[in-house]
Amino acid sequence: METLKHECGIAMIRLLKPLSHFKRKYGSYTYALDRLYLLMEKQHNRGQEAAGIGVVKLNARPGHEYVYRERALGTGAIDEIFGRIGSVLPEGFQLLPPETADAETPFIGEIYMGHLRYSTTGRSGIEYTHPYLRRNNWRSRALLLCGNFNMTNVDEIFDSVVATGQHPRLSSDTALLLEQIGNELDKENHRLYRQYRESLRDPALARRIEAEIDLGSVLKAASPLWDGGYAMCGVTGSGSTFVMRDPNGIRPAYYYIDDEIAVVASERPVIQTVFNVTIDRVHELEPGTALLISPDCRVENRRILPEGANRRCSFERIYFSRGSDRDIYRERKKLGANVVGELLDMLDGDLDNTIFSFIPNTAEVAYNGMIEELTRRMDEGRRQEIKALAASGKLDDEALGAILRRKVRSEKLAIKDIKLRTFIAEGSSRNDLAAHVYDITYGCVRTGSDTLVVIDDSIVRGTTLTRSILRILDRLMPRRVIVVSSSPQVRYPDYYGIDLPSLDELAAFRAVIDLLLEEGRRDLIDTVYEDAVENLKLPAASQHNAVKRLYEQYSYREVSRRIATMLTPADMKAEVDILFQTMDGLHEAIPECPGDWYFSGDYPTPGGTRNVNQGFVDYYRKTFVSFEPHL
């Protein structure tokens, strides 16, 4: 319902055979470039603020560019980038001999990198668009870098880069990682130079260094300081390539390799579709490991950091990743099925006067799972009823017909009609326009007697519920509306690359603060503030999540009821209730991806805990300015 945006998606292609092979077999020098376009377009859901690509040519002649990069801003960035590339490809280049095309044609090379971006830091513009490029005349020192990541300890990384004597121009995590990895890459170049300087002379010395650069050692030296979730790609100008994933597996990465090509992407079904391969041939990059490819195409999986606890992101499965993935599709259906037990309790088992629907469009799979489970339970009830009537001798055609006519009432009530341009309106006028983003289906609700159950994948701020969904459903004049969230209550910000709001914007946090203030318990809020301040004096690894104490004061259901009260429009006639997925239901549906810190507050790294404490301190000082802490 509320559009959350993921930070980024990655795509990388490494040709493992000469360019001539692809021209001969597939009839085009743009085989890999075409597939990079498809990998990016099919991951457009992951980032619509900007996009960028990088290409490395291993056989460029001196005097010709060997690293190409193109970036653009906006939702049309992918088409803009590939349109520009098409305009600079020389006429008739497909007729060139392979050695000429490989050496001179722009954007035709052996290594391709693509990136889709949505900023979660508030920084935007072309200078923050991946891939980042560190240029150098020595190809083994040039570096392209892109990633799906967010580092929680940027200040610490910044200080470490400055401590080496560098002067960073930007303080974003990507820029800092580029310089940090680049510094270790320089050291690796120096190591090889010292090893071979007595036995080799240039250019043979430079070629030997290019061939033996060990990016695994570079990553081992650079990565221990990193605190965050990441899946990042890097390639030197000489062709040494890596893809690395964080030790907890927070951000996803998948790869496919055959004798022609190595491919990496953020999402598994994208690789399956673009390269027409079965699911068993696409592999997950294990947490804390790097996929390394040498200039001569040797491929290795190497452990860089010790594997941490499995904290693969459950929100990826609930919302962000493409639902066409086999396992994600099953998981989303299970999320829908798992709310049915509590939902039936809320309905007192009355399905005859209940209509089920979903809020377009990401909740449709969970809705299907919910309907299947409701139908299964209804079928079981009918079976038991028929058996009982048969045993009593009262089963006749009329009774049997009445039982069989009973069914789950499902309708498509809400329709996302248009994308309104509300930028010209302000205040109440803007809210009035927003209320018309969805249209409704009239004529299927019995006035004053039906309950509407609508399922969504998540409720975060709740603003779309208040301004649009609940208002339009009320026009159907139901007796009651129950909004079901297939995910649990979102109680904490993410900090690892998902654009979740700050604490004070989350509906669950606002509900708890509202309850405490209503009950005159401001002193507890003050105490939690003091605890957070004291925590921030400690190293991140020694801190605990002080905010948890606020949520511990109330049951899950109490918080849900207050959220429903807060989000119900003042002029709404129907009764409103909200049902959230339970934590047990979440983990049963998605057992392989237990990362749940946005629901539980159990952050996977120390940086997340420190950031939530800082977030609460910032909120408190902004909200309760009259408080003077007695520390």
Disulfide bonds with the S-S distance in Angstrom:
none
